[in-house]
Amino acid sequence: MTVLETTDLTKSFGGLTAVDHLDLTVEENEIVGLIGPNGSGKTTTFNLVTGFYSIDGGTVRLTGSDITSFGTAKRASHGIVRTFQRPKPFGTMTVRENMMVANTPDLSRVEKESRAERILDDIELDHEADSRGKDLSGGQKKLLEIGRALMLDPEIILLDEPAAGVNPALMDDIMDYIRDLHDDGHTFLLIEHDMSIIADLCDRVVVMHNGQKIADGPFEEVRDNEQVRSAYLGGQ
Ligand SMILES: Nc1ncnc2c1ncn2[C@@H]1O[C@H](COP(=O)(O)OP(=O)(O)OP(=O)(O)O)[C@@H](O)[C@H]1O
């Protein structure tokens, strides 16, 4: 099943077309890497898919339903969740309280608490449950963000540079956790500049350049693609 599908997705800022007729699919239980040089349109794509930016043209479908007209909250409740490059937990709230902020109308209070405890246990933040969000390390904040995303029982999780700013030991934990979630059936679209992480985690890689998709396939295949090499070396 196709979980996420964008067709002709387009966004301009003034004269700059940041995302240019992008067709992108993510199948159920895939980890797809979205890569490309700085400014190629990756984060804008996340913002269009999640509804943070309005769309100039094209459609976004989630598990077959057209959600293009939905706002951010409605897309999240339908199953598109994201993490940010720089995580922003509620600093004065505890880790447990941060988890409980998630909007889960289908769960009773007890069910919600039990989901939060299970996820905190899985991401090994249970021992920090009573710590304030602002007191966590950069890597722990990233884990908490993934945990908060999972509270919504999402169809797809968009991860924006999970490795950036994380110490190597905790990065291994984050990658292990993403692999565990993948084994449990979760689906991911992942922006990452660290190619070793892309090679390690991703089933498929989509390469953007100047807002357009220039390659789509297994990492080994796109790595050797001439257009991709030229884009990364600064060619047009
Ligand atoms: N809100 C905005 N207003 C104006 N221009 C923007 C805005 N957001 C992004 N852009 C521009 O759109 C282009 C694509 O930016 P985007 O952040 O999507 O690229 P990226 O591939 O995520 O880059 P990076 O790898 O550096 O994060 C860039 O030229 C950027 O300056």
The ligand as an SDF file (V2000), in Angstrom:
LIG
                    3D

 31 33  0  0  0  0  0  0  0  0999 V2000
    9.8770   30.4890    4.3050 N   0  0  0  0  0  0  0  0  0  0  0  0
   10.6870   30.6870    3.2800 C   0  0  0  0  0  0  0  0  0  0  0  0
   10.7470   31.8900    2.6560 N   0  0  0  0  0  0  0  0  0  0  0  0
   11.5520   32.1120    1.5950 C   0  0  0  0  0  0  0  0  0  0  0  0
   12.3630   31.1700    1.0680 N   0  0  0  0  0  0  0  0  0  0  0  0
   12.3510   29.9670    1.6410 C   0  0  0  0  0  0  0  0  0  0  0  0
   11.5280   29.6530    2.7600 C   0  0  0  0  0  0  0  0  0  0  0  0
   11.7360   28.3440    3.1040 N   0  0  0  0  0  0  0  0  0  0  0  0
   12.6550   27.8740    2.2460 C   0  0  0  0  0  0  0  0  0  0  0  0
   13.0150   28.8350    1.3710 N   0  0  0  0  0  0  0  0  0  0  0  0
   13.9660   28.6900    0.2530 C   0  0  0  0  0  0  0  0  0  0  0  0
   13.5830   27.5500   -0.4860 O   0  0  0  0  0  0  0  0  0  0  0  0
   14.7290   26.8140   -0.9100 C   0  0  0  0  0  0  0  0  0  0  0  0
   14.6440   25.3980   -0.3940 C   0  0  0  0  0  0  0  0  0  0  0  0
   14.8520   25.4320    1.0000 O   0  0  0  0  0  0  0  0  0  0  0  0
   14.7350   24.1480    1.9240 P   0  0  0  0  0  0  0  0  0  0  0  0
   14.9290   24.6040    3.3290 O   0  0  0  0  0  0  0  0  0  0  0  0
   13.4930   23.4080    1.5990 O   0  0  0  0  0  0  0  0  0  0  0  0
   15.9860   23.2930    1.4310 O   0  0  0  0  0  0  0  0  0  0  0  0
   16.6690   22.0340    2.1110 P   0  0  0  0  0  0  0  0  0  0  0  0
   16.9210   21.0770    1.0090 O   0  0  0  0  0  0  0  0  0  0  0  0
   15.8370   21.5500    3.2480 O   0  0  0  0  0  0  0  0  0  0  0  0
   18.0450   22.6570    2.6180 O   0  0  0  0  0  0  0  0  0  0  0  0
   18.9690   22.2550    3.8850 P   0  0  0  0  0  0  0  0  0  0  0  0
   19.5710   20.9320    3.5440 O   0  0  0  0  0  0  0  0  0  0  0  0
   19.9710   23.3550    3.9170 O   0  0  0  0  0  0  0  0  0  0  0  0
   18.0860   22.2180    5.1090 O   0  0  0  0  0  0  0  0  0  0  0  0
   15.9410   27.5800   -0.4050 C   0  0  0  0  0  0  0  0  0  0  0  0
   16.4230   28.4030   -1.4340 O   0  0  0  0  0  0  0  0  0  0  0  0
   15.3730   28.4010    0.7320 C   0  0  0  0  0  0  0  0  0  0  0  0
   16.1280   29.5750    0.9230 O   0  0  0  0  0  0  0  0  0  0  0  0
  1  2  1  0
  2  3  1  0
  2  7  2  0
  3  4  2  0
  4  5  1  0
  5  6  2  0
  6  7  1  0
  6 10  1  0
  7  8  1  0
  8  9  2  0
  9 10  1  0
 10 11  1  0
 11 12  1  0
 11 30  1  0
 12 13  1  0
 13 14  1  0
 13 28  1  0
 14 15  1  0
 15 16  1  0
 16 17  2  0
 16 18  1  0
 16 19  1  0
 19 20  1  0
 20 21  2  0
 20 22  1  0
 20 23  1  0
 23 24  1  0
 24 25  2  0
 24 26  1  0
 24 27  1  0
 28 29  1  0
 28 30  1  0
 30 31  1  0
M  END
$$$$
